[in-house]
Amino acid sequence: MKNAALQQFRQKIRADQTVLGLWVTLESPSITEMAVGLGLDWVVIDAEHGHLDWKEILEHIRAAVRSSTVVLVRLAELNGGMIKRTLDIGADGVVLPWMESAGQLKQAIAYAQYPPKGLRGIGGERATVWGQCLKEHTATADENVLVIPIIETVRGGQHLNEMLSVPGSEIFFFGPADYSASAGFKGEWEGPGVAQMILNGNKSIRSRGKHSGVLTTSAADLAARQQQGFRMLSIGMDAGLLIREMKSMLASAARDRKLTTEFVPQ
């Protein structure tokens, strides 16, 4: 856990500055190194939908060691064992999907904090410098660790105000695609009415002195989200950014093709 990077991240967002990051889904730790080299404030290593294993997640975390880039890991579910393991190998925090209640959020924060406040076990792994810095790490971990819920269902939006009252929650991320699916519009990024639901959620979050984030889909969308008051913004997903640039270059050579689920060029 990089306390200095976490403190810098919080200073920026509490000053109502935008913190920019990258959503990482591909295996190569070089991607995270590039994000660090470009001065991004954070990366999220996606262990929910992708195929990354623990070794690859660890390599991404190591790629940002001694940097000012906060490394978060999105887990597949609310699971105390996975939160413990993620933090033990040195992540700066966790991002948790499908959060729908204050009870779930309280449980997540408890899993990320040591007793007597929480339920996190003390391990002799990277976070404690393999057991050599138990006191130093445990003395500061609770106040620095980031636990970020993703609001990505209609039900989650309906219970957002309750979640905003949970101590230890500072930032809430929105997932437009799943939000749309839960509203009956699967396959759409922001189905009918969903964009307004997310904007209303962001307004509630800001009214409570907290902050929200979302993944942006273009430079224009990034500017719009900043204007709307979102402060934790992803410039995109690594695979999506790569495909976008490849398609742009192919289009310039009259060779652009439509992608299909069969991976057969059209």
Stockholm file with secondary structure:
# STOCKHOLM 1.0

chainA/1-266         MKNAALQQFRQKIRADQTVLGLWVTLESPSITEMAVGLGLDWVVIDAEHGHLDWKEILEHIRAAVRSSTVVLVRLAELNGGMIKRTLDIGADGVVLPWMESAGQLKQAIAYAQYPPKGLRGIGGERATVWGQCLKEHTATADENVLVIPIIETVRGGQHLNEMLSVPGSEIFFFGPADYSASAGFKGEWEGPGVAQMILNGNKSIRSRGKHSGVLTTSAADLAARQQQGFRMLSIGMDAGLLIREMKSMLASAARDRKLTTEFVPQ
#=GR chainA/1-266 SS CCHHHHHHHHHHHHTTCCEEEEEECSSCTHHHHHHHHTTCSEEEEECSSSCCCHHHHHHHHHHTTTSSCEEEEECSSCCHHHHHHHHHTTCSEEEESSCCCHHHHHHHHHHTSCTTTSCCCCCSSGGGTTTTCHHHHHHHHHHHCEEEEEECSHHHHHTHHHHTTSTTCCEEEECHHHHHHHTTCTTCSSCTTHHHHHHHHHHHHHHTTCEEEEECSSHHHHHHHHHHTCCEEEEEEHHHHHHHHHHHHHHHTTCCCCCCTTCCCC
#=GC SS_cons         CCHHHHHHHHHHHHTTCCEEEEEECSSCTHHHHHHHHTTCSEEEEECSSSCCCHHHHHHHHHHTTTSSCEEEEECSSCCHHHHHHHHHTTCSEEEESSCCCHHHHHHHHHHTSCTTTSCCCCCSSGGGTTTTCHHHHHHHHHHHCEEEEEECSHHHHHTHHHHTTSTTCCEEEECHHHHHHHTTCTTCSSCTTHHHHHHHHHHHHHHTTCEEEEECSSHHHHHHHHHHTCCEEEEEEHHHHHHHHHHHHHHHTTCCCCCCTTCCCC
//
